[in-house]
Amino acid sequence: METLPMRPLLLATVMMILSDVAAAQTPIPLWPTGQVPLARGQAETDVPTLTAFPSDNGATNAPAMVILPGGGYGGLAQHEGRDYALFLNREGIRCFVLRYRLGSAGYRHPAMLFDAARAVRWVRGHASELKVDPARIGIMGSSAGGHLASTLLTHHDAGSPDATDPVDRVSSRPDLGILCYPVVTMGEFTHAGSKRNLLGENPSPELVEDLSNEKRVNASTPPTFLWSLRDDGAVPIENSIQFALACRRDKVAFELHLYEGKQHGIGLGSKPPAFADPHPWALDLLAWLKARGFRN
């Protein structure tokens, strides 16, 4: 796959991040200043960024994960971003946590989808500098971040060959998806706050249909790992089940796990750096990633 030349300042930033884990806290803007589509301003909440968390195993062609924290499209939960990245780093996976635009800052669809698609394109386009395998780039999201991840899993494109910006020439299709207690539908089993923040107060029936991602699964949807807690009171398990059934219908590889419990937003159930006794989903995920060739 094609990788893209980097501007000198951006290249220097990326190389610093790759050589120093502490520098991974430096966010990288996804678009040059003044070129963010649908931007409402230039404040921090208007500028989508990636924060890189490099694995330290020295691999030059490592798998990568773009991580979308949850928060109801109104905030971003650090334990569903940074913590996931640090956990996956231990498995040799380079991680990139996306700060996407939010309904709480006045944004609505498709701004969030633009950000997620750009994040995958950006990592793939700069795979060589990032020491990433461009054919092993996944996307991972929790709760509303899971909705955004499932949106890209079902609304990706091959890129625009004639685009002025070379990043836009690269495919936005993830090579796999991980959906953690995700919002998937905008229909009967949706999370009302996420729907309102994403689509506004009175979205059209057509928009609700298009963003009910269980209805958008097809043969080009990437392999997907899904999990939920059985009695989750915020995001019903039907979100995961309906997406999994759609994958089964269209012969898309998937793995679905439903665990006992009811606390929404548990993340790993364990904290860095030790990650002592993580929730069983994390170990099931590692086995699945190994089977998919995303870890040794």
C-alpha positions, 0 to 999 in steps of 0.5 A: 500500500502507498505511504505518504510523505510527511511535512518536516515538522510533522515527521519530527513530531512522529519520530519523537513519539516513536522514540519516547513513550512519554512524548506520546502524550503530544496530540497530532492534528489530523488536518492542517490548521484551517482545513478541518472539514465542518469546523466551527472554530479553532479551539481544542474542541474543534481540532481532532487529534491522534495521540500515539502510544507506541509499543516498545518491541522494536517491530518495524511492521507492527499492527496498529489500533485506532481507539475511540473512547466513549462518552455519549458523544458528549465527552471522552473517557480516558480509561477507554482510550489511554488505558486500552492503548497501554494494554495493547502496547504490551502485545506489540500493537501500536495505538492511536487514541482519537480525540474526535469532535463531540455533540457537546461542542456543537458538532453533529454527524458527519463530523465525527465520521470524518474524524474517524475515517481521517484517523485510519487514513492518516495512520495507513498513509504514514505507515512507514514512518510510524512503523505500522503494517498498512494492512493491519490497522484496526479500530476499537470503540466503547459505548458511543465510541463503539457506535462511531467505530461501527459507523466506519466499519459500515461506511468506509471508502477506498479513498479519492484518487484525485484528492489534493490532500494525499491522505484523502487518497488512502482507504478508510477501511479498518482491517478489523473492528473491536466494539466494547458495549457499543451503541450500534443502532439509532432505533429501538435499542439506542442510547438516547443521549448518544443519539441526541448528541450525534443527530440532534433533537429531530433527525430525519427517518433517513438519517436514523436508518443510515446511522443504525449500523446493524442495517449497514453491514454487508460483505465488505464489513471487516471482521469484528469482535463484540462484547457487552454485559448482559444487564447493561442498563445504559446500552442494551445488549441488543446493540451487539447482538443485532450487529453480530446477527447481521455479520452472520447473515452476510458471512462477515467473520465475528466473535460475540461475547456476553458476560454477566454484569450490569455496570456500563463503561467498565473498560478493562476493569483494571488499571495500568501499569500492572493491569492486574486481573483484567475483565475476561473480555480482555483475554478473550480479545487477545486470543481473537487478535492472535487468531487474526494475526494482530499479535504474536 
